Amino acid sequence: MTEFPKKIIIAGGAGYLGSVLTGQLLERGYAVRVLDRLLFGEESLAAWRDHPNLEIFRGDLRDIRLVLEALRGMDAAILLAALVGEKACDDDPVETVGVNYVATIALAEACAQFGVPRFIFASTDSAYGIQEGIMTEESPLNPMSLYARLKVQAEQKILSLASDQFAPCVLRMATIYGLSPRPRFDLIVNLLTMNAATRGRCTVYGGKQWRPQVHVADAAHAYCLALEAPVESVRGQVFNVGSNEQNYQIGQLADLIREAIPHVVVETTDVPPDLRDYHVNFDKIKRALGYEVQRSVADGVCEIYQAIVSGQIPDPDQEKHRNA
Ligand SMILES: NC(=O)c1ccc[n+]([C@@H]2O[C@H](COP(=O)([O-])OP(=O)(O)OC[C@H]3O[C@@H](n4cnc5c(N)ncnc54)[C@H](O)[C@@H]3O)[C@@H](O)[C@H]2O)c1
């Protein structure tokens, strides 16, 4: 098995996380092939469009012929493509099962069959659902939505394919925040900041639920480390991606917004529309891969606020900035 992969395919490489990861991998000298339906356009890859080491395959993960062509010659595959978020998945359950499970497993099986030795699957801390205590990778899972349930089922199936020739691993990420070439304003920190920047006020629903956070550039960096780690330390492994210090209750996020943005009015309501509540331990990825985050929620709030008030993102309310 190639110990140091050089050619990487990223399914979903034009998305919020994918466009940041594509940039990081190109900067580290990898050849990157993005396979993406470009649901939110291709502007997110504009900065690297002419990069000699970037190829863009526009198409659908469910198109097995395209997938097999795109896998040719690759040393590793990263799977980010999905319908992302509970609302987007609930809006179209049939498409969701097709992409987030059936095509997801087909890609992993194709990699295992056709000799793409490393595979990294993007999963979510939402897999923990509502639980007391601090969740490690070994904690029981309690997915509470179609989105989270399919992530859990896909994790299990993908990890079961591990062999001497195939090293799958799962990155279970905290909720992401921060600026990306494909800005998303339906994620909690980004949404609160956008409302603060455009309306001078934002509303926090509930307050006590734990929801760990990670900056998008730090999340992307976890994929770089997982690619570059000795294969034996990632084969068949699950890693929570985030940091113990960025386990926040929703109410604490409201306080961070207040501190970072002067004069903002933050309202709180008692009724939480989203009951997910999980406090996560991130020791394993630090221990096994030497992972440390570099950015704080305040950094993310400031960069998004600046991008909106400076006009860099002229219309953050546009649909293309939300997944549902
Ligand atoms: N953003 C978060 O807070 C977060 C947290 C945990 C896990 N994740 C996971 O990380 C991954 C990336 O999330 P994101 O926030 O970048 O989402 P995103 O919606 O911005 O990116 C998904 C990308 O996949 C592409 N895509 C969707 N369906 C496709 C298909 N059928 N064929 C080809 N391409 C397709 C889209 O065009 C888009 O570019 C997802 O798997 C998501 O579940 C995200």
The ligand as an ORCA input file, in Angstrom:
! r2SCAN-3c Opt
* xyz 0 1
  N     -20.591     21.764      7.979
  C     -20.639     21.113      9.130
  O     -20.843     21.707     10.228
  C     -20.394     19.632      9.169
  C     -20.279     18.995     10.414
  C     -20.084     17.618     10.455
  C     -20.000     16.896      9.267
  N     -20.117     17.544      8.069
  C     -19.989     16.742      6.843
  O     -18.959     17.301      6.041
  C     -19.256     17.127      4.644
  C     -19.148     18.469      3.927
  O     -20.100     19.387      4.501
  P     -20.187     20.891      3.973
  O     -20.616     21.717      5.141
  O     -18.970     21.232      3.225
  O     -21.448     20.790      2.985
  P     -21.692     21.416      1.533
  O     -23.136     21.205      1.256
  O     -21.156     22.809      1.493
  O     -20.820     20.517      0.568
  C     -21.272     19.336     -0.024
  C     -20.748     19.294     -1.446
  O     -21.156     18.049     -2.004
  C     -21.683     18.266     -3.296
  N     -22.678     17.220     -3.579
  C     -23.868     17.022     -2.965
  N     -24.503     15.965     -3.500
  C     -23.684     15.482     -4.465
  C     -23.770     14.402     -5.390
  N     -24.852     13.606     -5.423
  N     -22.744     14.195     -6.245
  C     -21.652     15.015     -6.231
  N     -21.518     16.052     -5.391
  C     -22.516     16.281     -4.526
  C     -22.287     19.653     -3.269
  O     -22.359     20.226     -4.585
  C     -21.334     20.397     -2.345
  O     -20.305     21.022     -3.085
  C     -20.647     16.503      4.594
  O     -20.510     15.119      4.400
  C     -21.232     16.795      5.968
  O     -22.174     15.823      6.352
  C     -20.284     18.887      7.991
*
